Amino acid sequence: MNNKDIFAEKLRSSGLRPTKQRIKICKLLFDRKDTFHFTINDLNNSIKSITTEQISLATIYNTIHAFKNKGYLKEISINSDKTYFDTNVSNHHHFFDENKRQLIDLDDKHVGKIKIKKTLPGKKIKSIEVLVKVVNNS
C-alpha cells in the first residue's frame, strides 16, 4: 500500500472523502519522519508555500478537526486564543518557547514522577501532560 492509499484510508476512516486537497493536507502532516506541531494558520501557510492549488481554510479546518476527533492528531491549547496540533498522539510533554512561538516535544524521561493530590468528584485522571513555557534567558 502506498502513502496515497494510506492517506485515503485515513481520510475515509475520519468520515472524509479523499479529495486531492485533503490528500495534500495528509502528505504535509503525515509524510515526514519527525513530529509536526502546527496551528491551523501555520498549516495554511505551509500549504500555500508548496502548491498553487487553492485549499480553503474551511477544508483545512474540517480535515484537522476530523483527524483530531478520530485520534490521528492531538490538540494542545497554549492559551485561550492559541491552539496547536501534534502528529504525535502518544501521551508526552512539551516545552513551549514563547519567543519563537514553537512547541517542542519533552520526553517522559526528562520529567520526574508527577503526583496529583486532588481529585474531582465523579472524575478520574485520563492522562497527565506537562506544558513547560520557556522564554529567552536575557
N, CA, C and O of each residue as an XYZ file, in Angstrom:
552
protein
N       0.852     -1.183      0.000
C       0.000      0.000      0.000
C       0.893      1.240      0.000
O       1.778      1.363      0.847
N       0.671      2.159     -0.940
C       1.489      3.375     -0.977
C       0.892      4.451     -0.068
O      -0.215      4.303      0.449
N       1.647      5.533      0.115
C       1.204      6.593      1.031
C      -0.136      7.193      0.624
O      -0.961      7.503      1.483
N      -0.362      7.361     -0.690
C      -1.625      7.938     -1.132
C      -2.801      7.064     -0.695
O      -3.841      7.584     -0.291
N      -2.641      5.738     -0.773
C      -3.687      4.817     -0.324
C      -3.873      4.897      1.195
O      -4.997      4.856      1.697
N      -2.761      5.010      1.909
C      -2.824      5.138      3.370
C      -3.539      6.431      3.746
O      -4.382      6.442      4.643
N      -3.200      7.525      3.054
C      -3.845      8.812      3.326
C      -5.339      8.736      3.013
O      -6.157      9.246      3.779
N      -5.703      8.103      1.892
C      -7.114      7.972      1.517
C      -7.876      7.185      2.581
O      -9.001      7.542      2.931
N      -7.270      6.122      3.092
C      -7.912      5.327      4.132
C      -8.060      6.122      5.430
O      -9.082      6.032      6.111
N      -7.036      6.893      5.761
C      -7.083      7.738      6.961
C      -8.230      8.748      6.842
O      -8.960      8.985      7.804
N      -8.377      9.330      5.670
C      -9.463     10.284      5.434
C     -10.822      9.596      5.529
O     -11.726     10.089      6.204
N     -10.964      8.460      4.854
C     -12.243      7.742      4.891
C     -12.619      7.344      6.316
O     -13.775      7.478      6.719
N     -11.642      6.854      7.075
C     -11.934      6.431      8.448
C     -12.280      7.622      9.350
O     -12.854      7.451     10.426
N     -11.922      8.829      8.895
C     -12.267     10.049      9.633
C     -13.583     10.645      9.151
O     -14.007     11.698      9.629
N     -14.232      9.965      8.198
C     -15.519     10.436      7.688
C     -15.395     11.451      6.564
O     -16.343     12.185      6.282
N     -14.225     11.501      5.915
C     -13.993     12.490      4.857
C     -13.715     11.805      3.521
O     -13.107     10.736      3.471
N     -14.171     12.441      2.439
C     -13.828     11.971      1.104
C     -12.370     12.294      0.817
O     -11.918     13.394      1.135
N     -11.624     11.376      0.230
C     -10.205     11.637     -0.077
C     -10.021     12.461     -1.356
O      -9.675     11.921     -2.407
N     -10.254     13.761     -1.256
C     -10.070     14.656     -2.401
C      -8.581     14.966     -2.578
O      -7.772     14.694     -1.691
N      -8.232     15.535     -3.727
C      -6.827     15.917     -3.973
C      -6.332     16.884     -2.906
O      -5.195     16.775     -2.447
N      -7.180     17.827     -2.510
C      -6.779     18.814     -1.499
C      -6.502     18.139     -0.156
O      -5.510     18.448      0.504
N      -7.373     17.223      0.245
C      -7.186     16.547      1.534
C      -5.982     15.604      1.505
O      -5.296     15.445      2.515
N      -5.725     14.987      0.369
C      -4.529     14.144      0.235
C      -3.279     15.005      0.430
O      -2.321     14.566      1.066
N      -3.281     16.234     -0.114
C      -2.133     17.148      0.072
C      -1.966     17.510      1.541
O      -0.844     17.587      2.041
N      -3.069     17.730      2.225
C      -3.005     18.019      3.663
C      -2.388     16.827      4.395
O      -1.516     17.008      5.244
N      -2.833     15.619      4.075
C      -2.279     14.399      4.697
C      -0.786     14.285      4.444
O      -0.017     13.983      5.356
N      -0.380     14.525      3.213
C       1.040     14.419      2.866
C       1.860     15.367      3.739
O       2.909     14.989      4.260
N       1.382     16.588      3.893
C       2.095     17.568      4.707
C       2.144     17.148      6.180
O       3.149     17.378      6.852
N       1.083     16.542      6.678
C       1.015     16.153      8.087
C       1.766     14.866      8.396
O       2.520     14.799      9.367
N       1.560     13.843      7.567
C       1.974     12.501      7.949
C       3.121     11.909      7.128
O       3.639     10.849      7.482
N       3.523     12.558      6.055
C       4.618     12.035      5.239
C       5.924     12.699      5.670
O       6.550     13.430      4.903
N       6.318     12.429      6.907
C       7.510     13.035      7.499
C       8.064     12.117      8.562
O       7.361     11.262      9.102
N       9.321     12.307      8.849
C       9.999     11.470      9.842
C       9.743     11.975     11.266
O       9.548     11.175     12.181
N       9.742     13.286     11.453
C       9.634     13.866     12.792
C       8.211     14.320     13.095
O       7.397     14.523     12.194
N       7.936     14.473     14.376
C       6.671     15.016     14.846
C       6.468     16.407     14.263
O       7.422     17.167     14.094
N       5.232     16.729     13.960
C       4.889     18.036     13.398
C       3.920     18.726     14.345
O       2.828     18.223     14.608
N       4.330     19.888     14.857
C       3.471     20.732     15.686
C       3.053     21.930     14.835
O       3.893     22.538     14.171
N       1.770     22.272     14.847
C       1.307     23.358     13.977
C      -0.003     23.946     14.483
O      -0.752     23.311     15.225
N      -0.253     25.169     14.061
C      -1.569     25.783     14.207
C      -2.247     25.667     12.850
O      -1.598     25.356     11.852
N      -3.542     25.914     12.813
C      -4.266     25.901     11.531
C      -3.635     26.931     10.591
O      -3.461     26.660      9.403
N      -3.296     28.098     11.113
C      -2.679     29.146     10.295
C      -1.308     28.709      9.768
O      -0.985     28.953      8.605
N      -0.497     28.062     10.624
C       0.804     27.532     10.179
C       0.621     26.557      9.021
O       1.331     26.623      8.018
N      -0.337     25.657      9.177
C      -0.581     24.653      8.143
C      -1.040     25.312      6.852
O      -0.597     24.933      5.768
N      -1.916     26.286      6.959
C      -2.388     27.020      5.779
C      -1.210     27.670      5.048
O      -1.121     27.597      3.822
N      -0.312     28.302      5.797
C       0.867     28.933      5.183
C       1.787     27.894      4.549
O       2.344     28.142      3.480
N       1.958     26.734      5.187
C       2.789     25.669      4.620
C       2.194     25.154      3.311
O       2.920     24.904      2.349
N       0.897     24.999      3.282
C       0.226     24.535      2.066
C       0.436     25.542      0.941
O       0.752     25.163     -0.187
N       0.262     26.812      1.248
C       0.445     27.857      0.227
C       1.873     27.891     -0.312
O       2.100     28.270     -1.461
N       2.842     27.492      0.530
C       4.242     27.530      0.091
C       4.615     26.360     -0.821
O       5.635     26.419     -1.507
N       3.800     25.292     -0.838
C       4.161     24.127     -1.646
C       3.250     23.882     -2.844
O       3.563     23.044     -3.690
N       2.130     24.596     -2.932
C       1.216     24.376     -4.051
C       0.549     25.677     -4.481
O       0.336     26.583     -3.675
N       0.228     25.745     -5.756
C      -0.529     26.899     -6.264
C      -2.025     26.603     -6.217
O      -2.850     27.499     -6.389
N      -2.364     25.341     -5.983
C      -3.766     24.954     -5.879
C      -4.376     25.549     -4.613
O      -3.777     25.491     -3.539
N      -5.544     26.108     -4.747
C      -6.224     26.710     -3.601
C      -6.871     25.625     -2.742
O      -7.608     24.775     -3.242
N      -6.583     25.670     -1.451
C      -7.260     24.809     -0.481
C      -7.867     25.751      0.548
O      -7.156     26.497      1.222
N      -9.177     25.708      0.657
C      -9.857     26.660      1.524
C      -9.510     26.416      2.990
O      -9.203     25.297      3.401
N      -9.567     27.485      3.754
C      -9.323     27.392      5.196
C     -10.362     26.466      5.838
O     -10.048     25.751      6.789
N     -11.583     26.477      5.328
C     -12.632     25.595      5.853
C     -12.266     24.120      5.641
O     -12.491     23.297      6.529
N     -11.705     23.781      4.474
C     -11.279     22.406      4.202
C     -10.161     21.998      5.159
O     -10.167     20.891      5.696
N      -9.210     22.894      5.366
C      -8.104     22.617      6.304
C      -8.661     22.411      7.707
O      -8.346     21.421      8.368
N      -9.475     23.333      8.150
C     -10.058     23.274      9.492
C     -10.853     21.983      9.685
O     -10.663     21.282     10.679
N     -11.740     21.665      8.742
C     -12.582     20.470      8.867
C     -11.748     19.185      8.842
O     -12.041     18.239      9.574
N     -10.716     19.152      8.004
C      -9.849     17.974      7.926
C      -9.097     17.777      9.232
O      -9.040     16.665      9.756
N      -8.518     18.853      9.763
C      -7.752     18.767     11.012
C      -8.648     18.316     12.163
O      -8.252     17.464     12.957
N      -9.836     18.873     12.257
C     -10.714     18.503     13.365
C     -11.265     17.086     13.209
O     -11.489     16.407     14.211
N     -11.487     16.629     11.988
C     -11.896     15.237     11.781
C     -10.766     14.297     12.211
O     -11.017     13.273     12.846
N      -9.524     14.644     11.864
C      -8.375     13.829     12.291
C      -8.225     13.839     13.804
O      -7.934     12.807     14.408
N      -8.420     14.994     14.414
C      -8.327     15.077     15.877
C      -9.401     14.206     16.522
O      -9.119     13.470     17.468
N     -10.618     14.287     16.019
C     -11.719     13.506     16.583
C     -11.506     12.007     16.413
O     -11.967     11.219     17.239
N     -10.814     11.607     15.355
C     -10.530     10.192     15.092
C      -9.310      9.709     15.887
O      -9.100      8.504     16.023
N      -8.505     10.646     16.414
C      -7.334     10.269     17.202
C      -6.028     10.292     16.424
O      -5.010      9.814     16.925
N      -6.031     10.838     15.204
C      -4.808     10.926     14.404
C      -3.966     12.152     14.762
O      -2.779     12.207     14.440
N      -4.575     13.127     15.422
C      -3.879     14.337     15.865
C      -4.259     14.624     17.301
O      -5.348     14.272     17.754
N      -3.351     15.266     18.010
C      -3.604     15.705     19.379
C      -3.720     17.225     19.376
O      -2.947     17.906     18.703
N      -4.675     17.752     20.119
C      -4.855     19.198     20.242
C      -4.219     19.662     21.543
O      -4.440     19.071     22.600
N      -3.422     20.730     21.455
C      -2.743     21.276     22.627
C      -3.066     22.757     22.715
O      -2.646     23.544     21.867
N      -3.812     23.132     23.740
C      -4.177     24.539     23.925
C      -3.099     25.233     24.739
O      -2.807     24.835     25.867
N      -2.517     26.258     24.169
C      -1.480     27.027     24.847
C      -2.121     28.085     25.737
O      -1.698     28.287     26.875
N      -3.115     28.739     25.228
C      -3.912     29.696     25.987
C      -5.271     29.790     25.314
O      -5.565     29.006     24.411
N      -6.099     30.725     25.730
C      -7.470     30.766     25.220
C      -7.560     31.083     23.729
O      -8.582     30.799     23.105
N      -6.518     31.660     23.151
C      -6.597     32.004     21.724
C      -5.542     31.306     20.858
O      -5.409     31.640     19.681
N      -4.797     30.354     21.404
C      -3.745     29.690     20.626
C      -3.824     28.181     20.838
O      -3.633     27.680     21.946
N      -4.110     27.472     19.750
C      -4.194     26.022     19.787
C      -3.239     25.437     18.769
O      -3.206     25.858     17.612
N      -2.463     24.461     19.212
C      -1.552     23.726     18.334
C      -2.084     22.315     18.164
O      -2.867     21.826     18.978
N      -1.647     21.673     17.100
C      -1.950     20.272     16.863
C      -0.628     19.534     16.754
O       0.389     20.111     16.369
N      -0.653     18.263     17.095
C       0.559     17.452     17.162
C       0.288     16.128     16.463
O      -0.728     15.482     16.718
N       1.204     15.723     15.574
C       1.052     14.435     14.895
C       1.460     13.263     15.791
O       1.175     12.111     15.464
N       2.122     13.545     16.913
C       2.464     12.508     17.883
C       1.328     12.450     18.894
O       1.204     13.330     19.746
N       0.501     11.418     18.801
C      -0.691     11.347     19.647
C      -0.476     10.579     20.949
O      -1.415     10.401     21.726
N       0.756     10.121     21.193
C       1.033      9.435     22.455
C       1.031     10.453     23.597
O       1.162     11.655     23.366
N       0.880      9.964     24.831
C       0.970     10.851     25.990
C       2.422     11.289     26.137
O       3.309     10.462     26.349
N       2.655     12.573     26.026
C       4.005     13.107     26.195
C       3.897     14.584     26.576
O       2.825     15.182     26.488
N       5.003     15.152     26.992
C       5.047     16.520     27.497
C       5.648     17.459     26.443
O       6.193     17.015     25.433
N       5.533     18.768     26.706
C       6.035     19.763     25.756
C       6.686     20.947     26.465
O       6.305     21.326     27.573
N       7.674     21.510     25.792
C       8.131     22.871     26.054
C       7.369     23.760     25.082
O       7.073     23.352     23.959
N       7.053     24.970     25.515
C       6.534     25.964     24.584
C       7.447     27.176     24.661
O       7.476     27.874     25.674
N       8.194     27.426     23.590
C       9.097     28.581     23.509
C       8.258     29.804     23.147
O       7.827     29.961     22.004
N       8.034     30.664     24.138
C       7.176     31.828     23.924
C       7.791     32.850     22.979
O       7.062     33.600     22.330
N       9.127     32.896     22.889
C       9.773     33.833     21.969
C       9.594     33.400     20.517
O       9.287     34.219     19.651
N       9.786     32.119     20.259
C       9.684     31.597     18.887
C       8.275     31.124     18.545
O       7.986     30.821     17.387
N       7.376     31.059     19.569
C       6.024     30.539     19.382
C       6.096     29.118     18.836
O       5.416     28.773     17.869
N       6.942     28.293     19.479
C       7.232     26.952     18.989
C       6.983     25.921     20.082
O       7.377     26.112     21.233
N       6.328     24.834     19.712
C       6.070     23.708     20.601
C       7.135     22.643     20.351
O       7.404     22.287     19.203
N       7.741     22.133     21.428
C       8.851     21.184     21.321
C       8.553     19.992     22.227
O       8.198     20.169     23.393
N       8.698     18.774     21.692
C       8.449     17.575     22.497
C       9.416     17.491     23.671
O      10.585     17.860     23.560
N       8.910     17.005     24.786
C       9.679     16.780     26.003
C       9.399     15.339     26.430
O       8.273     15.008     26.801
N      10.410     14.493     26.380
C      10.243     13.066     26.687
C       9.909     12.838     28.154
O      10.298     13.612     29.029
N       9.179     11.758     28.399
C       8.837     11.364     29.769
C      10.077     11.225     30.644
O      10.042     11.545     31.832
N      11.179     10.744     30.053
C      12.397     10.516     30.842
C      12.982     11.815     31.398
O      13.825     11.783     32.294
N      12.535     12.963     30.866
C      13.026     14.254     31.340
C      12.106     14.897     32.377
O      12.344     16.021     32.817
N      11.061     14.179     32.760
C      10.112     14.687     33.752
C      10.010     13.640     34.861
O       9.794     12.457     34.601
N      10.169     14.098     36.090
C      10.058     13.173     37.223
C       8.618     12.732     37.440
O       7.705     13.175     36.743
N       8.433     11.861     38.408
C       7.103     11.361     38.718
C       6.214     12.513     39.170
O       6.614     13.344     39.986
N       5.015     12.545     38.629
C       4.055     13.607     38.951
C       2.985     13.013     39.861
O       2.391     11.980     39.552
N       2.752     13.679     40.977
C       1.764     13.194     41.932
C       0.656     14.242     42.055
O       0.912     15.393     42.407
N      -0.552     13.834     41.765
C      -1.713     14.717     41.876
C      -2.414     14.376     43.194
O      -2.796     13.230     43.426
N      -2.573     15.376     44.042
C      -3.120     15.128     45.375
C      -4.593     15.509     45.496
O      -5.177     15.374     46.571
N      -5.187     15.974     44.429
C      -6.594     16.363     44.480
C      -7.356     15.589     43.425
O      -6.834     15.319     42.344
N      -8.579     15.238     43.737
C      -9.451     14.584     42.768
C     -10.712     15.421     42.607
O     -11.038     16.255     43.452
N     -11.397     15.185     41.525
C     -12.677     15.844     41.298
C     -13.774     14.786     41.410
O     -13.662     13.716     40.812
N     -14.823     15.074     42.162
C     -15.893     14.089     42.339
C     -16.444     13.630     40.986
O     -16.756     14.450     40.122
N     -16.559     12.327     40.817
C     -17.113     11.767     39.591
C     -16.157     11.760     38.411
O     -16.561     11.422     37.299
N     -14.889     12.129     38.627
C     -13.900     12.196     37.535
C     -12.708     11.317     37.867
O     -12.398     11.081     39.035
N     -12.043     10.835     36.824
C     -10.779     10.127     37.004
C      -9.764     10.734     36.041
O     -10.130     11.267     34.993
N      -8.514     10.650     36.400
C      -7.453     11.214     35.563
C      -7.260     10.320     34.349
O      -7.019      9.120     34.479
N      -7.367     10.907     33.184
C      -7.171     10.179     31.925
C      -5.693     10.166     31.542
O      -5.154      9.134     31.142
N      -5.044     11.329     31.671
C      -3.618     11.428     31.376
C      -3.079     12.681     32.032
O      -3.832     13.578     32.410
N      -1.764     12.726     32.160
C      -1.085     13.905     32.681
C      -0.042     14.298     31.658
O       0.865     13.529     31.340
N      -0.184     15.504     31.152
C       0.760     16.003     30.176
C       1.198     17.405     30.613
O       0.373     18.299     30.805
N       2.498     17.570     30.764
C       3.066     18.817     31.257
C       3.390     19.738     30.086
O       3.948     19.308     29.076
N       3.032     21.007     30.237
C       3.418     22.043     29.275
C       4.308     23.030     30.024
O       3.855     23.704     30.950
N       5.574     23.113     29.620
C       6.543     23.994     30.261
C       6.787     25.164     29.329
O       7.316     24.994     28.231
N       6.400     26.353     29.770
C       6.618     27.551     28.944
C       7.982     28.127     29.253
O       8.348     28.291     30.417
N       8.738     28.434     28.201
C      10.085     28.979     28.355
C      10.220     30.271     27.549
O       9.517     30.490     26.563
N      11.149     31.122     28.005
C      11.488     32.378     27.314
C      13.001     32.493     27.271
O      13.710     31.767     27.967
N      13.489     33.411     26.450
C      14.941     33.638     26.377
C      15.467     34.039     27.750
O      14.767     34.690     28.526
N      16.686     33.652     28.040
C      17.314     33.868     29.339
C      18.066     35.214     29.398
O      19.152     35.290     29.973
N      17.501     36.244     28.820
C      18.206     37.542     28.862
C      17.285     38.661     29.219
O      17.714     39.813     29.297
